[in-house]
Amino acid sequence: MVSRSYSNLLELCLSGESPSFGRMSRRIPRIMTVAGIISDLDDDPSDSVCSDPSSSSVARDRIIIVANQLPIRAQKKQDNEGWNFSWDENSLLLQLKDGLGDDEIDVIYVGCLKEEIHPNEQDEVSQILLETYKCVPTFLPPDLFTRYYHGFCKQQLWPLFHYMLPLSPDLGGRFNRSLWQAYVSVNKIFADRIMEVINPEDDFVWIHDYHLMVLPTFLRKRFNRVNLGFFLHSPFPSSEIYKTLPIREELLRALLNSDLIGFHTFDYARHFLSCCSRMLGLSYESKRGYIGLEYYGRTVSIKILPVGIHMGQLQLVLSLPETKAKVAELIKQFRDQGRVMLLGVDDMDIFKGITLKLLAMEQLLIQHPECQGKVVLVQIANPARGRGKDVKEVQAETYSTVKRINEAFGRPGYEPVLLIDEPLKFYERVAYYVVAECCLVTAVRDGMNLIPYEYIISRQGNEKLDKVLGLEPSKPKKSMLVVSEFIGCSPSLSGAIRVNPWNIDAVADAMECALEMEESEKQLRHEKHYKYVSTHDVGYWARSFLQDLERTCKDHARQRCWGIGFGLSFRVVALDPNFRKLSMEHIVSAYKRTTTRAILLDYDGTLMPQNSIDKSPSSKSIEILNNLCRDSNNMVFIVSARSRKTLTEWFAPCEKLGIAAEHGYFLRLPQDVEWGTCVPVADCSWKQIAEPVMKLYTETTDGSTIEDKETALVWCYEDADPDFGSCQAKELLDHLESVLANEPVTVKSGQNLVEVKPQGVSKGLVAKRLLTTMQERAMVPDFVLCIGDDRSDEDMFEVISSSVTGPSVAPRAEVFACTVGKKPSKAKYYLDDTVEIVRLMQGLACVSEQTILL
């Protein structure tokens, strides 16, 4: 059945909601022509482009940087005939390119212009931007852009990612499916534009921020091996907040179609990984310092690194004569008047905490009357990026608070708060940084915030500014920062005074501490911050991300990839080239022409679905097994982790069935009454040590249980909270390994469990024992089938695969090692689920039944 998200997208596109490019039928020149691009609306995964990696012909590395806005300024010419374009020097995307500093790398930008371009001018503008700036503009109709950007992005995603739930219509935007459709439609348009310039096997695509979170799915569908990175510049909320989003799984799966996902802080990455665990059942591993998620055979890497500033650009601005003049003006305005400047620079939005900062300033003046007439808070309020009722409310509250404070504490020639709500040029803002004794950033939630970084570098200054400030060049510089705990740059600024912005008294105390701190302490903190910020600039960030992206994508060429799923549930399965689906015709043909067969079957997850409540075998399964066992040419074994008591009861009707219990510790050959063991009888006195430890963790982990088998103990946390259960399992594993270090047992973790069992016991031993027994009875098999679904079955796959070259199977034996689901495995074959397994076994049973009748 087609998913709702896809059906909505389909309706959207068919209804004209996803517009064509107007006159863009005359496409901009392609850098490489790619054959086989699928229809926009064709969702057959088999149509995904999966080209031969050897076909690449591009010599230079090329990066396609995709974001909502291009780093371009556009201005209409005076005669209204055409446009003038220039680089936006303040754009992170442009700074990123400069930071790479590698002439061997071509950078192409894909994004929207801030200005609306008439459809009649779009072809010409596209040509100019591509040829002059290597930019590919994405043109969106005004109505669609409004619903995509000001609607879904700013009224739904942005508030939720900043921990604001739409508990009422006035608090953030309630989910609106038509706005979601607009968001998907725009992401698809971006994908179409990228298609026009991409060389899919060689180019690296780097997508930026929450505006384009489903774009990876559209690109991965077109090109299974595309080298794709995504960086989220906003916070990623905790799972408790994120899971309220109706399209939560669609966004997660779309992001997982990237090869590398970047976050500013570990907290953001941890929240994302927790959402993947709780909503998709995915777990992550850390290998040699790299965090990775296994997703259908692909490793999706997680990158944690805060973005930096453009050192060269900021130092250039510090050297401008305009900056020097502005600094001199501010010194006369403040320092020469005996005033100490505190500085805040924020966007005028609900999450920047401007009002909280003003209230803290008010509290400072009340608690420390000596600051009145001396300390001035300069609050630079940049225009809000969004629009709506919340922005107007913040503006009104800010103006009224400033007015109240100035009326209460102001005097002739002195106002404690100076609010600057007009756009400032960058050099003017830098001049305020240079003069300010302390910078305050009290956002209640912010993805990164580079204001503290800019402040630190500005306070370092240069010789010209030192003269204006009256400082000796050799004298150590100083700076003070008061920063919110809830912004992305906070963890990297260990010398800053961190505050909870909601605690007005604590912020006021921090401001007073920053003013009264010893000069030597201020200098040490500044030196520490300057060393970090100057070495972790935007170039460092960009190079580090791209190096990790290249490392993550290096195995693309050797993997066999194909797409599965429809709409936004699409994902790519990447597996070893020799790994393929087990064909019914192939195995039935081999089954018919062979005369001595060994069949080993796992139970849970193979013959019985893992999520089934009643785990006992159905009458249909019993009938299939009996039909297979009645064939004198077959030796059939059930190999399970369950106890022999349970397996004996369940499979009592199958008299000729061989059974291996507890991972093969206990073994009962077909038609044998007595159970044997694959290893010497174990001493289970270790249980007296392990069981109290497991009970301790069971008591403290709600939903966990202990299964006491004859030779093993299993702690299961399938019904516990997934994050807490996984954390407890790791602790339990370490604890058990420590207390059982001198016991003849192994401690292993599995899917939602921790198990202690005797050393040397594995399902691989069962496979060896069966093949050896058959060889001793002069029944060397010419057909071997082994099917299982989890890690414990990999031992069986390894044994039967390696037996091909040994004496335990016939020289030209048909050997089938088959796992359940498409995933990395030592098996060479797979089937999708237990339904297909049962269908396969039923087919083989029918062949045996017909043979017996003949």
CORKAHU-V494197 format. One record per run of one state. SS is the DSSP state (H for helix, E for strand, C for the rest). FROM is the first residue (numbers start at 0). TO is the last residue. If there is no record, write none. Layout:
BEGIN
<<SS,FROM,TO> <SS,FROM,TO>>
END
This chain:
BEGIN
<<C,0,2> <H,3,13> <C,14,43> <H,44,46> <C,47,47> <E,48,48> <C,49,51> <H,52,54> <C,55,59> <E,60,68> <C,69,70> <E,71,75> <C,76,81> <E,82,86> <C,87,90> <H,91,99> <C,100,103> <E,104,111> <C,112,117> <H,118,132> <C,133,133> <E,134,136> <C,137,140> <H,141,160> <C,161,175> <H,176,194> <C,195,202> <E,203,207> <C,208,208> <H,209,211> <C,212,213> <H,214,221> <E,222,222> <C,223,225> <E,226,230> <C,231,237> <H,238,241> <C,242,246> <H,247,254> <C,255,258> <E,259,262> <C,263,264> <H,265,279> <C,280,282> <E,283,286> <C,287,288> <E,289,294> <C,295,296> <E,297,303> <C,304,309> <H,310,317> <C,318,319> <H,320,332> <C,333,333> <H,334,336> <C,337,338> <E,339,346> <C,347,352> <H,353,366> <C,367,367> <H,368,370> <C,371,373> <E,374,381> <C,382,387> <H,388,408> <C,409,409> <E,410,410> <C,411,412> <E,413,413> <C,414,415> <E,416,419> <C,420,424> <H,425,434> <C,435,436> <E,437,440> <C,441,444> <E,445,445> <C,446,449> <H,450,459> <C,460,461> <H,462,468> <C,469,479> <E,480,483> <C,484,485> <E,486,486> <C,487,488> <H,489,491> <C,492,495> <E,496,498> <C,499,502> <H,503,515> <C,516,517> <H,518,534> <C,535,536> <H,537,552> <C,553,554> <H,555,557> <E,558,563> <C,564,565> <H,566,568> <C,569,569> <E,570,575> <C,576,578> <E,579,580> <C,581,582> <H,583,591> <C,592,595> <E,596,601> <C,602,602> <E,603,603> <C,604,606> <E,607,607> <C,608,617> <H,618,629> <C,630,632> <E,633,638> <C,639,642> <H,643,649> <C,650,656> <E,657,660> <H,661,663> <C,664,664> <E,665,667> <C,668,674> <E,675,676> <C,677,685> <H,686,699> <C,700,703> <E,704,707> <C,708,711> <E,712,715> <C,716,720> <H,721,738> <C,739,743> <E,744,749> <C,750,751> <E,752,757> <C,758,761> <H,762,775> <C,776,779> <E,780,787> <C,788,789> <H,790,804> <C,805,807> <E,808,819> <C,820,827> <E,828,830> <C,831,832> <H,833,852> <C,853,853>>
END
